[in-house]
């Protein structure tokens, strides 16, 4: 996999941004990985949100239309309260 790239694009919410944590190793005695970084998503709003991220080998992703989970066909309905 050396030299291969994977591009990540936030599709939704529009105001979300990627963040990066340098040196994201867990504390010892857990194993340490040189130059380990953690990619995270920063959100402006609080509460329930749907986050859509496209992972692609293409740096120019296609335009996408997202469908809310509640509209997916064949989706099991959550129990009351969710």
Residue, then its C-alpha position, 0 to 999 in steps of 0.5 A: x500500500x505504500x504510495x497509495x492514497x485515499x481521499x476523504x470528502x465531507x458530503x454532509x453537513x456542509x459546515x463540517x470540517x476535518x481536523x487532525x490530531x498529531x501523535x495520536x498514539x494510545x498511552x503506554x504500555x499499548x503499542x506505539x506507531x511512529x507518525x500516527x495521526x487521527x482524522x476527525x470531523x469537527x461540527x459546529x452544531x450539537x445534537x443529532x446529526x447525520x454525517x456523510x463522508x465519501x472515501x475515494x481513490x479519486x481526488x475529484x469526487x462526483x456530486x452526490x445526493x444523500x438520502x436520510x436513513x429514515x427513507x432507506x427501503x428495508x430499514x428496520x424501524x428503531x424501538x420507540x424512544x430512538 
